[in-house]
Amino acid sequence: MEPLKQKLDHMASGIAAGIIGTALGFGIMTVWWSWANGTSLDYFVTDVFLGSSLYKDSILTISVLFNVGLFWLALRRDWNQFARGLLAVIFITVPLIIWYQSQAF
């Protein structure tokens, strides 16, 4: 077993990577949206994400997409436990996205 796989191929590593990946996706989305619309990062977080029920599901979906690509890479490298951790984060996030969609009016 290669040293990197031995260190990282654990479910806990995959869960941590999934949480970090979701946060990274949210951060990239925040920076891009704020730049494209000429607003501040704070405006995006407080008014667009937290203050509006219409966009939460879409923003969360985009934030989680990073994990789908990472999941694919983990499977290609045969890091099954790491992939399970990523999948756990995705499985927890999907019902949250559905709940946000049901709350939008």
C-alpha positions in Angstrom: 0.0 0.0 0.0 1.5 3.3 -1.0 2.2 5.7 1.9 -0.3 8.5 0.8 -3.1 6.0 0.4 -2.2 4.4 3.8 -2.5 7.9 5.4 -5.6 9.2 3.7 -7.8 6.2 2.8 -10.0 6.4 5.8 -13.6 7.3 6.1 -12.8 10.2 8.6 -10.4 11.7 6.0 -13.1 11.5 3.4 -15.6 13.2 5.7 -13.1 15.9 6.5 -12.3 16.4 2.8 -16.0 16.6 2.0 -16.6 19.3 4.6 -13.6 21.2 3.4 -14.6 20.7 -0.2 -18.1 22.0 0.4 -16.7 25.1 2.2 -14.2 25.6 -0.6 -17.0 25.4 -3.2 -19.0 27.9 -1.2 -16.0 30.2 -0.9 -15.3 30.1 -4.7 -19.0 30.7 -5.4 -19.0 33.6 -3.0 -16.0 35.3 -4.5 -17.1 34.7 -8.1 -20.7 36.0 -7.5 -19.5 39.0 -5.6 -17.0 39.9 -8.3 -19.4 39.3 -11.2 -22.1 41.5 -9.5 -19.9 44.2 -8.0 -20.9 43.5 -4.4 -19.1 42.6 -1.2 -18.6 39.1 0.1 -20.6 40.0 3.2 -23.6 41.0 1.0 -23.5 37.6 -0.7 -23.4 35.7 2.5 -26.0 37.7 4.5 -28.4 38.9 1.9 -28.2 36.3 -1.0 -27.5 33.1 0.9 -28.9 33.6 4.4 -31.5 36.3 3.7 -33.1 34.7 0.6 -34.8 31.3 0.5 -34.8 31.2 -3.3 -31.0 30.6 -3.8 -29.9 28.5 -0.9 -30.5 25.2 -2.6 -28.7 26.2 -5.8 -25.7 27.7 -3.8 -25.5 24.5 -1.7 -25.7 22.3 -4.8 -22.8 24.2 -6.5 -20.8 24.0 -3.3 -21.1 20.2 -3.1 -20.2 19.7 -6.8 -16.5 19.8 -5.9 -17.1 16.6 -3.8 -18.5 14.7 -6.7 -15.3 15.2 -8.7 -13.2 14.3 -5.7 -15.4 11.2 -5.2 -14.7 10.1 -8.8 -11.0 10.6 -8.4 -11.0 8.6 -5.1 -12.7 5.7 -6.8 -10.3 5.8 -9.7 -7.3 5.6 -7.3 -9.1 2.8 -5.4 -9.4 4.9 -2.2 -12.7 3.2 -1.2 -12.8 4.3 2.5 -12.0 7.9 1.5 -14.8 7.8 -1.1 -17.2 6.5 1.5 -16.5 9.5 3.7 -17.1 11.9 0.7 -20.3 10.0 -0.1 -21.5 10.4 3.5 -21.1 14.2 3.2 -23.0 14.2 -0.1 -25.8 12.0 1.4 -26.2 14.4 4.3 -26.2 17.4 2.0 -28.8 16.2 -0.5 -31.7 16.1 2.0 -30.7 19.6 3.1 -30.9 20.8 -0.5 -34.3 19.1 -0.9 -35.5 20.8 2.3 -34.3 24.2 1.1 -36.1 23.6 -2.2 -39.3 22.8 -0.3 -39.0 26.0 1.8 -38.5 28.4 -1.2 -41.6 30.4 -2.0 
